[in-house]
Every structure is written in C-alpha cells, then in structure tokens.
Amino acid sequence: MASFLSPRLALGMALGALRPSPQPVPNRRLRILVADDHPVIRKSVRQILDSHPRFEVCGEAHDGAAAIDEAHRLKPDVIVMNITMPVLNGIDAAREIKASLPELAIVILSTHADKQFIEQAKKSGARAYVAKTKAAEALVKAIEAAVLDGDFVLVE
C-alpha cells in the first residue's frame, strides 16, 4: 500500500503530529457521487453502495465534465470516479474538483493497473484507487478509509 499525504495533513505532521489524525466520522450517511461512462458500471456501483447502511448515492455522472458540475451542485462527501471517460477524464476532473472542493474524498475506480495511472491519481488528489475487478469486495472499505485516513489506499 502506497502512502500519500495531502498538503494539509503534511503541514499538520510538520507541526509536530506523528500521524495524521483521522477525520471525524459524520453522524449521517456519507453522500456519494458515482461517475462512470458505462451505465451498467454506474448501476452496479450504486447497488454495492446502496446496500451499505452508512452510504447514500446522491447522484451520477456520465463523464468528467458532468462529474465536476454534479460535485458543485450536490456537494457529496465522496466521489467514486472512473479514469477513462469522455469529454474530460477522471484524473483531470479529480484535479479540478479538488481545487475547489478540497475536503471532498475521491476514490478512483478503474480497469487501469499501470503505475502511471496510480501516480496520476495520487497527484490529482484522489485518496484511493480501486481496481474494478476488486470493487465488490473492496470499494466500501476504500471509501471508509478515504474519508477517515490520510494515507492513500491502493487496491489492485
């Protein structure tokens, strides 16, 4: 598992903390936006997340530009986003979203296992990277870790 610290967490560590402190757990369901260009994938991810008592899928987006628009409109806690999408890819969309909504957790869900995509996801501000082949068993835990921990989560 690779480690990545946001600038905010790195600053906190530089000021004396040994480990980044976890974000507080909201007393409400986590609102999640699902962004993928394939309707079947969006539906499958929605089913996985809707079955979890602490998650609520608040919206869907079919491309990166729509993900940006929906993120600003819905203000979710988490976005589960594919990389390869039309109009604007998930990496560029994540970078743009994090610039204006830095507290939002982004979980990349992708078929790409290349290290270059994983590194780009980290640099874009994503907090987790989950291979689509592992989504059914790992997506819930990756989302929880992305919200609570400062460490980058990688599930290949």
C-alpha positions in Angstrom: 0.0 0.0 0.0 1.4 3.3 -1.0 1.3 6.4 1.2 0.2 9.9 0.1 -0.4 12.9 2.3 -2.4 15.9 1.4 -0.7 19.3 1.9 -3.0 19.9 4.9 -2.0 16.6 6.5 1.7 17.1 5.7 1.5 20.6 7.4 -0.1 19.1 10.5 2.7 16.4 10.6 5.4 19.1 10.2 3.9 21.0 13.1 4.5 18.0 15.4 1.9 15.3 14.9 3.4 11.9 14.4 0.5 10.6 12.3 -2.3 12.5 10.6 -5.4 12.4 12.8 -8.4 10.8 11.2 -11.3 13.0 10.0 -14.3 12.8 12.3 -16.9 10.3 11.2 -20.1 12.1 10.2 -23.2 11.3 12.2 -25.1 11.0 9.0 -24.9 8.8 5.9 -22.0 9.6 3.5 -23.3 11.2 0.3 -21.6 9.6 -2.7 -21.5 10.7 -6.4 -20.8 7.9 -8.9 -19.0 9.0 -12.1 -18.5 6.4 -14.9 -19.3 6.5 -18.6 -20.8 3.0 -18.6 -24.4 2.8 -17.3 -24.0 -0.8 -16.2 -21.0 0.0 -14.1 -22.8 3.0 -12.5 -25.8 0.8 -11.7 -23.5 -1.9 -10.2 -21.6 0.6 -8.1 -24.9 2.1 -6.9 -26.2 -1.3 -5.9 -23.0 -2.0 -3.9 -23.1 1.4 -2.2 -26.8 1.5 -1.6 -26.6 -1.8 0.3 -24.4 -0.2 2.9 -26.3 1.5 5.8 -23.9 4.4 6.1 -23.9 5.3 2.3 -26.3 7.2 0.2 -25.7 7.6 -3.6 -26.8 11.2 -4.2 -26.1 11.3 -7.9 -24.4 10.0 -11.0 -22.3 11.5 -13.8 -21.5 10.0 -17.2 -18.3 12.0 -17.9 -15.7 14.1 -16.2 -17.3 17.4 -17.0 -20.6 16.2 -15.6 -18.8 14.9 -12.5 -17.4 18.5 -11.9 -20.9 20.0 -12.4 -22.6 17.5 -10.1 -19.9 17.8 -7.4 -20.5 21.5 -7.2 -24.3 21.1 -7.3 -24.6 18.2 -4.9 -21.6 18.7 -2.6 -21.1 15.0 -1.9 -18.7 13.7 0.7 -17.2 11.2 -1.7 -16.9 10.7 -5.5 -16.3 7.3 -6.9 -14.8 8.0 -10.4 -13.6 6.2 -13.4 -10.5 7.4 -15.2 -11.4 6.8 -18.8 -14.4 8.9 -19.6 -15.4 11.1 -22.5 -15.3 14.9 -22.5 -12.9 15.1 -19.5 -11.0 12.1 -18.0 -11.3 11.2 -14.3 -7.8 12.4 -13.4 -8.3 15.9 -14.8 -11.8 16.0 -13.3 -10.5 15.0 -9.9 -7.8 17.7 -10.1 -10.4 20.3 -10.9 -12.8 19.2 -8.2 -10.1 19.1 -5.5 -9.0 22.6 -6.4 -12.5 24.0 -5.5 -13.7 21.3 -3.0 -10.5 20.1 -1.2 -12.4 18.4 1.6 -14.2 16.0 -0.8 -12.8 12.5 -0.9 -12.2 11.0 -4.4 -12.0 7.3 -4.9 -10.8 6.2 -8.4 -12.4 3.0 -9.7 -10.6 1.8 -12.8 -9.6 -1.0 -15.0 -6.1 0.6 -15.4 -3.5 -1.1 -13.2 -0.5 0.8 -14.6 1.6 2.6 -12.0 1.5 5.7 -14.1 -2.3 5.9 -13.7 -2.0 5.3 -9.9 0.6 8.1 -9.6 -1.5 10.4 -11.6 -4.5 9.6 -9.4 -2.4 10.5 -6.3 -1.2 13.7 -7.8 -4.8 14.7 -8.7 -5.8 14.5 -5.1 -7.6 11.2 -5.1 -7.4 9.4 -1.7 -8.0 5.8 -3.0 -7.5 3.7 -6.2 -9.5 0.6 -6.6 -9.3 -1.9 -9.5 -12.8 -2.6 -10.9 -12.1 -6.3 -10.5 -11.9 -5.8 -6.8 -14.9 -3.4 -6.5 -17.4 -5.8 -5.0 -15.2 -6.7 -2.0 -13.0 -3.6 -1.6 -15.0 -0.5 -2.5 -16.8 0.0 0.8 -13.5 -0.3 2.8 -11.7 2.0 0.4 -14.4 4.7 0.7 -14.3 4.4 4.5 -10.5 4.7 4.5 -10.6 7.6 2.1 -12.9 9.5 4.4 -11.1 8.6 7.7 -7.4 8.2 6.9 -4.7 10.4 5.5 -3.0 7.5 3.8 -3.5 6.8 0.1 -5.4 3.5 -0.3 -4.5 1.2 -3.2 -6.5 -2.0 -4.0 -5.2 -3.7 -7.2 
